[in-house]
Amino acid sequence: MQEQANQIIQTLKDKGLRVTPQRFAVYNNLLSRSDHPTAEQILTDLNQAAPISSQATVYSALQALRGVGLVREVLLEEGVSRYDAKVVPHHHFRCQHCGAIEDIAWETFRSLQLHHLRPGLQVERYEVTVEGRCDRCQDTLEPDAE
């Protein structure tokens, strides 16, 4: 546990960030989860035992971490920013029923034909979002009425 804390501290320092308890707590929280939480979910987690942070502080920490490339903002639904400490390229699956989000390996869509885009478009990065029903929700929904 102490080794992980030391790694987080060193990572923040290596990126030129001042190590504050809030930045440490936000980054540690994101590293420990795979559900792509919102800032509000992170705040709830951090304040569960005792109030230690405010919404503004969490947003500030997220922006600082994002600014140095330790965290990425993921927009998978309109008006909702989610955050991910997994910054290597990957795609996402979002369950339309329960909202669960899962990572999809980058290689899954290796064969995208980006050269078929209209001339003049220069692709700098892309991310695929697949939506549907996760395995936990497939049996809970009735088929659409015809």
Wavefront OBJ file of the C-alpha trace (Angstrom):
o trace
v 0.000 0.000 0.000
v 2.809 2.394 0.871
v 4.571 1.431 -2.349
v 1.501 2.431 -4.381
v 1.278 5.726 -2.492
v 4.942 6.405 -3.234
v 4.371 5.606 -6.921
v 1.460 8.044 -7.088
v 3.504 10.769 -5.406
v 6.419 10.183 -7.781
v 4.121 10.161 -10.833
v 2.574 13.489 -9.831
v 6.034 14.988 -9.247
v 7.357 13.609 -12.545
v 4.506 15.389 -14.337
v 5.376 18.652 -12.617
v 2.360 18.733 -10.330
v 2.505 19.828 -6.742
v 1.406 16.893 -4.604
v -1.644 17.948 -2.628
v -3.806 15.634 -0.521
v -6.720 16.295 -2.892
v -4.800 15.510 -6.097
v -3.391 12.418 -4.475
v -6.854 11.290 -3.316
v -8.535 11.939 -6.687
v -5.805 10.179 -8.675
v -5.676 7.266 -6.230
v -9.458 6.928 -6.468
v -9.364 6.837 -10.276
v -6.523 4.328 -10.353
v -8.522 1.970 -8.157
v -11.633 1.850 -10.347
v -12.671 0.906 -13.843
v -16.194 2.321 -13.927
v -15.316 5.721 -15.434
v -16.826 7.817 -12.630
v -18.152 11.352 -12.795
v -16.609 14.069 -10.636
v -19.635 13.797 -8.361
v -19.067 10.059 -7.876
v -15.420 10.679 -7.013
v -16.448 13.386 -4.533
v -18.937 11.030 -2.899
v -16.259 8.349 -2.568
v -13.717 10.746 -1.101
v -16.163 12.197 1.416
v -17.740 8.902 2.430
v -15.780 8.475 5.648
v -15.333 12.159 6.460
v -15.740 15.344 4.418
v -12.297 16.123 3.031
v -13.017 17.755 -0.300
v -15.378 20.049 -2.174
v -16.794 19.759 -5.665
v -14.620 22.648 -6.865
v -11.501 20.990 -5.470
v -12.285 17.674 -7.167
v -12.872 19.451 -10.494
v -9.639 21.400 -10.065
v -7.680 18.229 -9.298
v -9.220 16.447 -12.290
v -8.324 19.316 -14.619
v -4.744 19.397 -13.335
v -4.407 15.617 -13.783
v -5.994 15.832 -17.218
v -3.732 18.699 -18.207
v -0.607 16.613 -17.678
v -2.040 13.481 -19.304
v -2.615 11.328 -16.216
v -6.390 11.319 -16.619
v -8.627 11.500 -19.629
v -12.113 12.884 -19.849
v -14.538 10.463 -21.470
v -17.755 11.737 -23.036
v -19.997 8.741 -23.560
v -23.356 10.362 -23.005
v -24.604 13.868 -23.616
v -23.760 16.324 -20.868
v -21.893 13.836 -18.660
v -18.133 13.975 -18.197
v -16.556 10.807 -16.895
v -12.927 10.294 -15.995
v -10.471 7.501 -16.607
v -6.928 7.002 -15.349
v -6.319 4.465 -18.105
v -4.830 6.843 -20.661
v -3.544 4.296 -23.165
v -5.727 4.250 -26.293
v -8.846 2.134 -25.892
v -12.526 2.178 -26.809
v -15.683 1.837 -24.713
v -18.887 -0.162 -24.458
v -21.830 1.525 -22.710
v -24.888 -0.402 -21.564
v -27.992 1.566 -22.530
v -29.977 -0.077 -19.738
v -27.812 0.150 -16.601
v -25.211 2.663 -17.804
v -22.247 0.386 -17.091
v -19.121 1.248 -19.045
v -16.430 -1.224 -19.997
v -13.152 -0.791 -21.800
v -12.667 -2.375 -25.218
v -9.134 -3.156 -26.358
v -7.727 -0.764 -28.964
v -6.931 -3.639 -31.321
v -10.634 -4.560 -31.578
v -11.159 -1.880 -34.235
v -7.758 -2.038 -35.886
v -9.327 -2.506 -39.328
v -11.180 0.822 -39.448
v -10.924 2.224 -42.951
v -10.002 5.799 -42.052
v -8.553 6.344 -45.518
v -12.157 6.244 -46.818
v -12.971 9.549 -45.123
v -13.552 12.420 -47.494
v -10.405 14.144 -48.764
v -9.281 17.029 -46.599
v -10.038 15.393 -43.258
v -6.961 14.712 -41.181
v -7.532 12.224 -38.361
v -5.513 13.004 -35.246
v -7.195 10.546 -32.902
v -10.375 8.549 -32.675
v -12.316 6.538 -30.163
v -15.182 4.148 -30.806
v -18.149 3.937 -28.430
v -20.300 0.852 -28.755
v -23.734 0.903 -27.128
v -26.054 -1.955 -26.355
v -26.935 -4.219 -23.437
v -24.363 -5.738 -21.118
v -24.601 -9.399 -20.206
v -26.184 -8.524 -16.846
v -29.033 -6.626 -18.543
v -29.761 -8.780 -21.565
v -32.326 -10.922 -19.755
v -33.915 -8.077 -17.785
v -35.488 -6.251 -20.716
v -38.483 -7.330 -22.694
v -37.978 -7.366 -26.473
v -39.306 -4.228 -28.143
v -42.953 -4.523 -29.101
v -43.438 -4.600 -32.855
l 1 2 3 4 5 6 7 8 9 10 11 12 13 14 15 16 17 18 19 20 21 22 23 24 25 26 27 28 29 30 31 32 33 34 35 36 37 38 39 40 41 42 43 44 45 46 47 48 49 50 51 52 53 54 55 56 57 58 59 60 61 62 63 64 65 66 67 68 69 70 71 72 73 74 75 76 77 78 79 80 81 82 83 84 85 86 87 88 89 90 91 92 93 94 95 96 97 98 99 100 101 102 103 104 105 106 107 108 109 110 111 112 113 114 115 116 117 118 119 120 121 122 123 124 125 126 127 128 129 130 131 132 133 134 135 136 137 138 139 140 141 142 143 144 145 146
